[in-house]
Amino acid sequence: MLAGFSLMMEVCANRVSTVFIVRLTSCVSAGKGFNDKADLESSHYNTDWMRSIPDETPISAIAIPGTHESLTLRGGPLAVSQVWTLEKQLRVGVRYLDIHAGIWLPTSTDISVRDANWMFSQGITLATVFIKVFDFLDTHRSEAVLMKVTLHGLYKDKVAQMVKKLIEKFKRRIWTKVSVPKLEQVRGKIIFLQNVRFPWGTENHKSYFFESNELKDVERKIKHIKWHLCGHYILLTETAAAAHRRPKTLAKSINEQLYDFVSKWKGSPIKGCVGILSMDFPNANLIRNIIQLGVCACGPAAGHPGGLQTPGETQPSGPGPEQRPLGSAGESDTHNKNPLRQQKENHWAEPELSPVTHLEPVHTASVIPENLFQDHYLHII
């Protein structure tokens, strides 16, 4: 009798525990634009969404969903920023990856991927990341993947040489130039975005869409920066939680704001002029909505000052001719004649011919005063 009663109580306890766990998971995963479930249904795949975009479209003019700290799936609640594997992110439509990697021992033979703050190993090397992306692109040749690699660790000279060897190995499938390519030039390829710790790749600017983790005056800011997008400059929007704050907590707020903004913005005549939107814990609906923004309406004037202006639209005022930032008015037909741009491209376009002994030799921020971009809501990364 007592044994039967004990067994019944155990069964009931297990049922209660099961129900509680299911409800808790459902609550945690709720929220517009937010997801922390590792599964991904095939109905949410967006594997070939770039196929419909014209070849002549500059990459900078495409609305691109991306992930921040794309491979940080380990390390606890203060580190973890994503729940989907690299393969799942690519299948759902993510086309921008934010990778943090480096070496911590002089005897290291591989560049390991870590999180940005705590340096937890993510169990994958940078070379493997490249191979996985190329495997995806081999099957989906219409696509291109943008990638920002930030290098960490104590042995910067050695890691720079190791990166150069990787670039040399895959050089036919990686865009390392400063200029922003047209889509036809990079279908099936990785496009590097440069930063102060990684000098190879395309020049890119950080947006000011978020102020103190709140979207503010986005429409007005987009009107000011549209000419940069149409003039071949990649714009990157990303938010990062402080080291002591959980990325998941911030993502719930950020992603809901982005979801509401993107849903509303789909009706705008300049809907595609947002650049890269990089997120923690995005859900499939938010990614799909960003894809549906399409491309910035630059028209035949793409790459020229201001792009194609809509009726009543004026080009934003800015610095005078001597102080004009790269990519501004006056560069249209002499884009490839700009001495500074040409110098940078000659230095980095062919990595195998350019010895690198440290990671700070050439970067936009070291050449151009940062405040030149502040009037246009831009900031050099």
N, C-alpha and C positions, 0 to 999 in steps of 0.2 A: 504493500500500500504506500509506504513512505517512498520507496524507490520509484513507483509510478508517479507520485506527486512531484518528486525531484526532477524527473525527466520532463514532465509537463512544464515546470517552471523554466527549465533550461531552454526548451523550444520557444516558449513565449518571450524569453529574454532575447533570444537570437532574432526573433521576428521584429521586436521593438528596435533592436540595434540596427537591423537592416533598413527599416523604414526611416530611422533617424539619419543614417548615412546618405540615403538617396535624397532626402529633402534638403540636407545641408549642401550637397553637391549642386543641386538645382539652384539654390539660393546664391551660391558663390558665383555660378556661371551666368547669372542673370545680368541684364543691363544692355542698353543700346551700344552697339559697336564693340562690346567687350566679350572675350571668351577665354576661359581657362581649362577647357576640356581638350584632351589630347587627340580625341578621335576626329576624323574629318570625312564626311560623306562625299561620295563621288559626285553627287548632284551639285556640290559647291565648287567643283573644279573649274578653273579658268586657265587652261593650259596654253591656249593659242590666241589670246586676246589681241596681241599686236599684229596679227595677220591682216586685219582690216585697215590698219593705219598706213597711209601712203608712204612709199619709200623715201620721198624727199623731205619728210617731216624731221626737223631737228629733235634730238632726244630731249632737249630742254623744254620743248613745247608740248610734251606729253604728260598728262596727269598720271603719276606712277605711285602705286601703293608699295610701301616698304616696311621693314621691321627694324627697330632699334635694338642693339645688342642681339642680333638675329639668332645666335647659337648659344645664348646663355640659358640653358635648360637645367642647369645644376647649380648648387651652392646655397640653397636655403632661401627663405622668403625675402631676405634683403638683397639677394643677387638675381634670382630667376626673373627673366624678363619675357620669355616666350614659353609656349607649351607645345607648339608644333615643331616637328623635325624639319630640317632643311628641305627634304624632299616634299613634305606636305606644304610648306610655305610656297614653294615654286608651283605646285599643282593648283593651289587656291588662287594664284595670280600675283603673288609678291614678286616684284622685279627690282627691288633695291635691298641690298644686304649690308648690314653694318657689322664688321668683323673686328674683333680685338684678339691680337696674337703676339707671340714673342718667344724668347728663350731665356732661361734663368740659370743655365749651367753652361760653362764654356765648352763642355763636351757634347752638347746637344746636337743632334743631326737632323732634327725636324723642328719646324716652327709650330708650337702648339697653340690652340685656340683657348682663350680664357675669357672670364667676364671682365668688365672695365674697371671695377672698383676693388674687388676682393681677390682677384686673380685665381679663382677656382678653375681648375682644369675642366674642360668640357668634353674630354675624351676624343678629340678629333684634331687632325693637323691641318694647316693651311693648304698643303698640297692636296689633301683629301677633299677639302671644300671645293677647290678648283675642279677636281675630277668629277665630283657629284654634280656640280653645275653644268659642266660640259656634257655629262651623260644626259641630263635633262635637255640641253640645247640640241644635242644630236637627234633627239626624237622630235623636238619642237623648234624647227629651224627658223620659224618666223620671229622668234622671241630674242630679246637681248636682256642681259642682267647687269645692272649697275652695282658696283661694290666699293664701299669705303673700308679700307683696311687701316687700322690704327695699331702701330707697333709698340710693344711694352718690353720691359725687361732690362737687364743690366748690361747686355752686350750688344749695343746698337750697331757697332761696326760689323760684327759678324752676322747679325740678323739682316742687315742691309745687303750684304753679299749673298746670303741665302735667298732673299727675295729676288734679287737680280737673276739668280740661276733659275728660279721658278718661272720668272717672266720670260727668260730666254727659252725655256723648255716649251712654253705654251704661247710664244710670241705671235703666232699667226691667228690666235683666237682671243687676244687681249688688246683692248684699245688703251694705249698709255699716253697719247698726245694730250696737250693742254686744251686744244680746241674741241668744241662739242661736235660730235659727228651727226650726220643724217642717219636715219634708221637703216637705210639700205647698206650703209658701210659697216654696220655692227650686228646685223641679224646673225644669230648663232654665236655671239661673242660676249665676253665680259668687258664692261667699261669701268675702268678704275676712276675713282674720284680722289683727287689729291687732298692731303691735309698736312699739317706741320710735321707729323711723324711718318709721312708716307708721300714722298715728292713725285711719284709717278701718277699720271692721270689728268683728268679733266678739271679745269677750274670750276669751282662751285661756291655759291654764297648761301649763307644761312638766313632764313626769313625771320621776320619779327611778328609773325601772325599771333604767336602766344606771348603774352606779357604776364609774368607771375602766374603761369599755368592757366591763363584765361585767354580765350580768343577775343581779340579786340580790333575793331575797325578793319576787318579783313578785306572787305570790298574796296575800301579806299586804298589800302596798301597794295592790293592786286593791280589796281589801275595805275599805280606808280611804278610797279615793277614789271608790268607786261612787256614793256619794251626790252627789258633784259632777257626775258624768256624768248621772245621773238628774235633777239639779237644773239642767240646761242650762248646763254649763260645758265647753268643748272642751278635751280633754287631748291634748297633742302629745308624742310620743316621737321624738327624732331624735338622731343622733350625728354628729359632724363630726371629721374628721382634722385634726390640727394642720397649719399651713401647710407645714411641712417633711416631712410624712408623706404617702405616697400614699393617696388615698381608696380605691383598689382593694384595697390591703393590709388596711386596717381593715375594709372591707366583707366580705371573706371570712370574718373571724371573727364580726363582728356578725350577718351574715345567717344563718350556720349556727346561732348561738344563737337567733335569732328563729324560724328554721325548726323547730328542736326544740321550742321553747316553744309556738309556735302549734299544732303537730301534737298535742302533749300537751294543750294547753288547750282544744281543741275538744270534749273530753268534760266540761268543767266546767259547772256550772249557771249560772255568771256569765261564760260564755265571751266574750260580746260586749262586755264592759266594759273595753276597752283603748284606746278613742279612736283617734287617728291614729298609725300606725306609718310613719315616714318613713325611707327607705333609700337608700343608694347601690348601684348595680348589682344590683337585685333580679332574681330570675328569675320566670318565669310561675307556677311551682308555689307559691312563697312568696306571691305576690300572690293567687292563687286561695285558698290556705288562710286568709289573713286575711279575705277576702270571706266565706268559709264560717263564720267566727266569728259572723256575723250581728249582732244588736243586743243591747244590755244589757237584761236582764230587769227593766225598771222597772215594768211593769204600769200600772194605772190611776193610780198615785200619781206618775207621772213629772212632774217639775217641783215636787214637794213635798219637804219635808225628808227626806232619806234614801231617797227613792224607795220601792219596795215591798220590805220586808225579808223575807228568807227565814226559815223557822223557826230559832230559836236565834241569829239574827244580831242584833247590837246596833249602833246608830249610833255611830260613833267619837266619842270625847270631843274637845272642842276649846276654843277661847277662850270666855270668858263673853259674855253678851249684848252688852255695850258694845264688846267687842273682836272680835266675830264677823266673819269675812271675808265679803265679798259672796257671795251664793248659798248661805249656810249656813242652818241651821234658823231659822225665824222669818220667812223671806221668802216662804214658799209662796204665800199668798193675796194678799200685798201686793207681789208681784214687780215690778209696774210702778209701785208707789208709792215705791220706794226712792229717796230724794232724790238720792243720788250717781249711781245708775244712770240716773235720769231726766235729770239734768243732762248726763251724758255722751251719752245718746241724742239729746237735743235739740240738742246741740252738733254731733254728727257725722252724724246720720241723713240730713240733707239737705245734702250738701256744697256745693250751689250757693248756699246761703244763708249759709254759714259761711266767711268769709274766713280763709285760712291764710297766715301770713307766715313761719312756721318749723315745724319738725317735732316739737317737744317740748311743745306746749301742754297736751294732756290725755292722760294715760296712766295705767293702773292703778297702775303701780309708783311714780308720783309722788304718789299719793294714799294708798295703803295701805302700811304698813310691811311689807317683804318677809318678815320673820320670822313674820308671822301665818300664813303658809302652810306653813312648814317642818314643823310637826307633822303635816301631812297629806300630806307628800311632794309638795308642789306648789311651783311657782316661777313667778312672773309673767315672761313672755317680754318 
